[in-house]
């Protein structure tokens, strides 16, 4: 009789240990990589990284929010390997958005750096290729609050590329970034400044 009681106890203990060692479906392992724009040697669990939050940038006047969402396309990369950018007013109204992800998660872009202009009229964000293409190139986008338009900074500097993901503001709305000194010289960068008010003044308003 005691033998059967001990046997049942051993079986119950074995089941408890096995259950504790086996994660439930959809459970995220604590050491699962979920950020850092990393390529992974093996696919992560399909339901991993579900608690990853968007990055929020609030304009200095609090009137406009820019949110960078992880697109989470490929399981062979952290979810932030590609981005979707959404602009909303302070009351929650969606103003516009742009998806920079690709169908398979390897030919899009992620936001490298983002910053509001001091006058709250422009949100500037640089981007990096998710697939590692042209690693010297960091396309810069500019969102204008008044026109609710996302424009290419390259179009404002004669079609030249930007060769650094870092930029800064000089004054309330003058953007200072880096371009090449001559075509193809990706290691020879020079600063370039653009008055965003003047540049956006030349752009047509988008169709409503």
Secondary structure, DSSP 8 states (H G I E B T S, - for coil): -HHHHHHHHHHHHHHHHHHHHS--TT---TT---SSS-B-SS---TT--TT---EEEE-TTSSEEEEEEE----TTB-GGGSEEEEEEETTS-EEEEEE---TTSSSSEEEEEEEE-TTSSEEEEEEEETT-TTTT---EEEEETTTTEEEEGGGGGTT--B--S--EEETTTEEEEEEESSTT-TTSEEEEEEEHHHHHHTS-----
